[in-house]
């Protein structure tokens, strides 16, 4: 069998590995029943579902009707920017507050792609701050610093 769509083949393997990992780890926790679920119930069945989805994607990548696509060259700059923005968010949150940390996260991760411009990124960051504030602070009543330490 020839792999016609390398992207889908790789994605299928990734889904299967992650799904099997969660399935195996979930067996270490009590399962419970469908009526009274234990902590291992949901991740176990979600892992199985993810593995089956990965198998489906993998099999479709081998089919004669699959589009011919290859995996592009790995871009370390993009990986570094995305990962770095998440790490920087975690570092900035306690001292600079939620608003600044989210804006830095969105602008830094948007700089990983040439498709985003500062106006759209500003709108996205503003919406994300408003939405997450309403969900986590107003809805869930979580407490974390919203503004930088020198403004509180």
C-alpha positions in Angstrom: 0.0 0.0 0.0 1.2 3.5 -0.8 0.7 6.4 1.4 -1.1 9.0 -0.8 -1.7 11.7 1.8 1.2 11.9 4.2 -0.4 14.7 6.2 -3.5 12.6 7.0 -1.3 9.5 7.6 0.8 11.4 10.2 -2.4 12.9 11.8 -3.9 9.5 12.0 -0.9 8.1 13.8 -0.8 11.1 16.1 -4.4 10.7 17.1 -4.0 7.0 17.6 -0.9 7.4 19.9 -2.5 10.2 22.0 -5.8 8.2 22.2 -4.0 5.0 23.3 -1.9 7.0 25.8 -5.1 8.4 27.5 -6.8 5.0 27.3 -3.9 3.3 29.0 -3.4 6.0 31.7 -7.2 6.0 32.4 -7.1 2.3 33.3 -5.1 3.3 36.4 -8.2 5.1 37.8 -11.5 3.7 38.9 -13.9 3.4 36.0 -17.3 3.3 37.7 -20.4 2.8 35.6 -22.3 4.8 33.0 -24.7 5.9 35.7 -22.0 6.7 38.3 -18.8 7.5 36.3 -15.4 7.3 38.0 -12.4 9.5 37.2 -11.2 7.0 34.5 -14.4 6.6 32.7 -14.5 9.7 30.5 -10.7 9.7 29.5 -10.9 6.0 28.8 -13.7 6.2 26.3 -12.5 9.5 24.9 -9.1 7.8 24.2 -10.8 4.9 22.5 -12.9 7.3 20.4 -9.8 9.3 19.5 -7.9 6.1 18.5 -10.7 5.0 16.3 -10.9 8.4 14.7 -7.1 8.2 14.0 -7.5 4.8 12.5 -10.2 6.1 10.2 -8.0 9.0 9.1 -5.1 6.7 8.6 -7.0 4.2 6.4 -8.5 7.1 4.3 -5.0 8.4 3.7 -4.1 5.1 2.0 -7.2 5.1 -0.3 -7.0 5.6 -4.0 -9.2 8.6 -3.8 -7.1 10.4 -1.2 -5.5 13.7 -2.3 -1.7 13.5 -2.8 -0.1 15.6 -0.1 3.3 15.6 1.5 4.3 16.8 4.9 5.9 20.2 4.6 9.3 21.1 6.0 9.3 21.5 9.8 9.4 25.2 10.8 11.1 25.6 14.2 10.4 29.4 14.2 6.7 28.9 14.3 6.9 26.2 16.9 9.1 28.4 19.0 6.8 31.4 18.8 3.6 29.4 19.6 5.3 27.5 22.5 7.1 30.6 23.7 3.8 32.7 23.8 2.2 30.1 26.0 5.2 30.0 28.3 5.4 33.8 28.4 1.6 33.9 29.3 2.3 31.6 32.3 5.2 33.8 33.4 3.3 37.1 32.9 0.0 36.2 34.4 0.9 36.4 38.1 2.8 39.8 37.9 1.3 41.6 34.8 -2.2 40.4 35.1 -4.7 38.7 32.9 -5.2 41.5 30.4 -1.6 42.1 29.6 -0.8 38.3 29.5 -3.6 37.6 27.0 -2.6 40.5 24.7 1.0 39.3 24.7 -0.2 35.7 24.1 -2.4 36.6 21.1 0.1 39.1 19.5 3.1 36.8 19.9 1.3 33.7 18.5 -0.2 35.8 15.7 3.3 36.8 14.7 4.0 33.2 13.8 1.9 33.6 10.6 2.1 36.2 7.9 -1.7 36.0 7.4 -2.5 38.0 10.5 -2.2 41.8 10.7 -2.2 44.0 13.8 -5.8 45.3 13.4 -7.3 41.8 13.3 -5.0 40.6 16.1 -6.1 43.6 18.2 -9.8 42.8 17.7 -9.1 39.1 18.4 -7.2 39.9 21.6 -9.9 42.3 22.8 -12.6 39.8 22.2 -10.6 37.0 23.9 -10.1 39.2 27.0 -13.8 40.1 27.2 -14.9 36.5 26.6 -12.5 34.8 29.0 -13.2 37.5 31.6 -16.9 36.9 31.4 -16.5 33.1 31.5 -13.8 32.7 34.2 -14.2 35.7 36.4 -17.9 36.5 36.2 -19.2 33.0 35.4 -16.9 30.7 37.3 -15.9 33.2 40.0 -12.2 32.4 39.6 -9.8 34.9 41.2 -6.6 35.9 39.5 -4.9 39.3 38.9 -6.6 41.2 36.1 -4.2 44.2 35.9 -0.5 44.6 36.4 0.7 44.6 40.0 1.6 48.4 39.9 -2.0 49.3 38.9 -3.8 47.4 41.6 
